[in-house]
Amino acid sequence: MSISAMKKATLSGESYKIMIEENEIPTHWYNILADMKVQPNPTLQPENRQPVTRDYYADLYPQGCIEQEFSTERWIEIPEEVRNIYKIWRPTPLVRAHRLEQALQTDCRIYFKNEGVSPAGSHKTNSAIPQIYYAARDGVKKVVTETGAGQWGSAVAFAAQMYNLDCEVFMVRGPYNQKPSRRQMMQLWGAHVTASPSELTAVGRNQLAENPNSKGSLGTAISESIEYASQDKDIQYVIGSVQNFVLLHQTVIGQECLKQFEKIDEYPDVVVAPLGGGANFAGICFPIMRDLILGKTKTRFVASEPLTCPKLSEGEFRYDYGDVGKKTPLFAMYTLGHDFMPVPNHLVGLRYHGAGPIISQLAKEGHIDAMSHDQKECLQAGILFAKTEGLIPAPESTHAIASVIREVNRAKQEGKSKTILFNLCGHGLLDLFAYDDYLNGKVS
Ligand SMILES: *Cc1c(COP(=O)(O)O)cnc(C)c1O
């Protein structure tokens, strides 16, 4: 960017951060099921293809989460004990990306919601906190979960520490060995971290017998965590995405955005978020999509995916398992198959094979547009963002920035000026290896 463009951005006199007060943190989560015209197909028990019941989940999830999984109530109250911990980092800033706009030479207005300011560095704490609150309320002693690169695991380790529970994390062996900072973060918050596949479960032992050098996969780590939790009543499994209650917990993000936009008399024409299992996408989009469903707006919702894991763009809508070990029920969703293996040297995350049932149903009805990007396009977009706005985005978040750039070009062609919002769902300070590989020409 030229010095004159910089000056223009600095001198524009318009606000950068749009803030709200602590007492404006939402008091309720928003349940989009209450407003959906067509409900998602029920999740099925693999044994008999009957819809799952509260009892089916009873040994797996905390009671409070099971209630929410089946609820069609529109607003679900956030417990005071959860809101009090949300206050550590919420409300998060909504930021006008003036300098990025200047660099793109656009008269579109670009805003981002910065979820990277949470203690673990991503939106995932929004759900880790309530899940572990409900687990503690049930009287369990320990929580267990899986993690790939470590973002969900670190959110759980932090949340377990907040409510004084023990914490076991199965971390995919590849990143466990290669990227120790997330593991160190979890250990600092008091969690015990095991490389997956491990000797602690039958699933893990089988995989190791087949291939002692297995680097593991997220699917295997999920299977191990579920098996580990099923061995003991005092151990509770918690999950980072896909389930309705996880998407629900994330809706604090979009509700805050609406309040922040109201302050400046703005409203987004386009909302963009990266799509893994669907948690951060649902979080920023659902409260705004409510206005679309009610016919009040025509906002476009864009789900950004990796070209190498394009479940919405190229997946099939059908029943499938959530994990490779077939331990989960069957979800009606866009999927690339539960045994989908992402290409090696995939640096930018979002490798989950499916999109949660609610997201999939909304996509089927045409409420969501998918856009896919290769790693190079993502990392280039992330670097442009870092060079203009200063913040280093999580590799997952760079997908959204790549989509925003395409949206800006589209607006240019249409001769329109749009208000674009995207979710900066995490910071990339512990993912610098991805940028490093790109800068050293290792990303093809
Ligand atoms: C986990 C994660 C994602 C993907 O998960 P979703 O359930 O789709 O939100 C995206 N971005 C970041 C920063 C994450 O940590």
The ligand as a Gaussian input file, in Angstrom:
#p B3LYP/6-31G(d) Opt

LIG

0 1
 C      -11.885000     -25.527000      14.666000
 C      -11.728000     -24.331000      13.873000
 C      -12.446000     -24.165000      12.670000
 C      -13.336000     -25.208000      12.056000
 O      -14.400000     -25.654000      12.813000
 P      -15.893000     -25.165000      12.650000
 O      -16.677000     -26.120000      13.473000
 O      -16.289000     -25.233000      11.223000
 O      -15.959000     -23.784000      13.168000
 C      -12.272000     -22.984000      11.984000
 N      -11.454000     -22.034000      12.428000
 C      -10.762000     -22.145000      13.573000
 C       -9.861000     -21.018000      13.993000
 C      -10.880000     -23.294000      14.337000
 O      -10.192000     -23.404000      15.473000

